[in-house]
Amino acid sequence: MQKEITVGDLRIRYTHRRSARARRMRLAVGRDGAVVLTTPVRTAERFGEGFVLRHARWVMAALARVRSLPPLDPVARYGRREYLRHREAARTFVLSRIAVLASSLGEVSFSRVSIRDQKTCWGSCSRKGNLNFNYKILFLPPHLQDYVIVHELAHLRELNHSPRFWALVASVVPDWRTCRRELRGMRML
């Protein structure tokens, strides 16, 4: 559902999506400049509008950042064909880096590694110890590849983002804050 709010002399147009899977409100600005608010199904409309209002400065900064990016080359867009072509190379790469990086975190064990074509995240870790990685990890700079892998491996010991978790990540990737900022500034195509 399309919505519009005015903050001072600025007008923000956004799409409001309700999701049964959403646990909290989330704002995203796409590469095309589309602003999307995702809320849990039972969230009242006024709370969604208030959320957008509170984050208006962030939305405007994100829109400015998107506008400053060079235009996308339509030929370079990622799709199912690229995913299928790169999936096994990504799996081989991730498994080889896990072998190197896991020993730095102490004793960690995982059930399996999956390579996926995710739209919004670089990796995830389930309670069962399954590690999932975006195949586009292949196209990241090496320091960001290692950060993503270490981040998910650290979740095998701390399944949260507590200070202990970040201390564990910092033991292998001391500049994790910089890496995290860099990743947030990147857009998945």
N, C-alpha and C positions, 0 to 999 in steps of 0.2 A: 504494500500500500504506500503510495507516494505521499510525502508530507513536506511541509515547509515551515520553518520558524525564522523569526527575525530577531537578531541580536544587535541592538543599536541600529546602525545603518547597513548591517550585513544581513544577507538572506542566505540561509542554508537549506538546500533541498536534499532530502534523504528518503531512502526506502526503508520502511519499517517491516521487518520480517519477524514472525512469531515462530518459535521452534520448540517442539516437544523435547528435543535433546539439550537445549540451552539451559544452563544452570545459573547464569548471570547475564547481565546486559553487556553487549559488546558493540563497539563502533569500529567500522573499517572503512578505509578510503582506498578504492581500487585504482589500478593503473590508468583507467579511463576517466578517473575523477568522480566516479559514482560513490556516494556516501551511503552506507548501509548500517542500520541499527538492528541488531538481532536481540530479541528478548525472550525470556521464558513465556510460555503460552499464557499463564495467568497474571502476567505483569500488567498493571493498569496503564492505560494510555498516558496519563499525566506523568507517571514515573519515567516513561521512555522519553517524553519531551524534556523533562527536567534533566535527564542524563545528557541529552544532546546539548542543552543550554550550558550545563556545567563544563562540558568538554568542547565548547565552541572554539576556544582559542587553539586547542589541539587540532580540531577539524580544519580550521583555516590554515594552520601551518602545514598540515599534511597535504591539503589541496595545492598550496604554493609549491611544495616539494614535488608533487606529481607534475605540475605544469612546467617545472624547470627541467624535467627529464627529457631526453631526446625522444622523438616519436618512435613508436614500435615499428620494426620491420615486419610486415605481415608474414613473410616467408620464415622468419626466425621464431615464430610462435611455437610453443611446446604443445604437443598433442599426444594422443594415444600411440601413434606410430613412433614418436620419439621415445616415449616411455618403454614400449616393447623393445625398441632397438637398444636402449641403454640399461635396462633393468638388470641383466646379468653382470654387466660391467660394474654397476653400482654395488651389487651384492658382493662381488669379489673384492672390490675396493674397501667396502665397509668392514668385511670380515678380516681383511689384512690389517686395517688400522685398529680394529678391536683387539687383535692379537698383540699389537704393540702397546696400545694405551691401557688395556685392562690391568696389566700388572702394576701400573703406577697407582691404581686405586685400591690396592690390597686385594682381598678375596672377593671377587664378583663372579656370579654365574648367571647365565641367561638360558631361556628355553629355546628360543628361535629368533632369527632375524628375518624381517620381511621388508621388501622394497616396494614402495607404493608411489602412486601419482597423487600426492596430496596437494590441495590448493592453498592451504594456509599455514602449514607447519613443516618444519624440517625434520622433526623426529618425535617419537613418543615411546613411553615405556609402560607396559601394563602391569597390573598386580601379579600376574602369573609369570613375570619375567620375560615377556616377549618384547623385543626391540623392533621398532618400526622406523624406517628412514625414507625420506623423499628421494627419489632417484636423481633429482636435480642437485643433490649434494655433490655429485661429480663435477659440477660446473662452478662450485665455490672455490675461493682461494684456499690453499692448504691450511692456514691458521683457523679459518672458519669451519672447515671440514672437521678438524680435530676438536674444536670447541663443541660442535653439535654432537659428535660421538661421545666425548667425555661427559657432556651434560646428560645424555641418556644412560650411559654406564653408571654415573653417580646415582641415578634414580634406582638402580638395583640395590643400593645400600640405604638410600634415604628417598622414599617415595613421596617427596614434598619439596618445597622450596624454602626450607628452614635455614637458619644460619649455619647449621652443621652441613647441610647439603652444599651451600655455596663455599664453605671452607674446603670441602672435598673437591669441588670443581677447581678452586683456586690452587689446590696442591699440585694440579697438573697443568692448568691454564691460568697463570697468575693475572693475565690481562683479560679475564673473562668479561669484565664490564664493557671494555672496548669492543670485544667480539660481539657481545649481545647487542650493543647499539648499532654496530655495522649491519648485523643481520636484520634488525628491525627496520633499518633504512632501505633494505633491499626488497624488491617486489618479486613474487613468483609470477611468471608469465603463464 
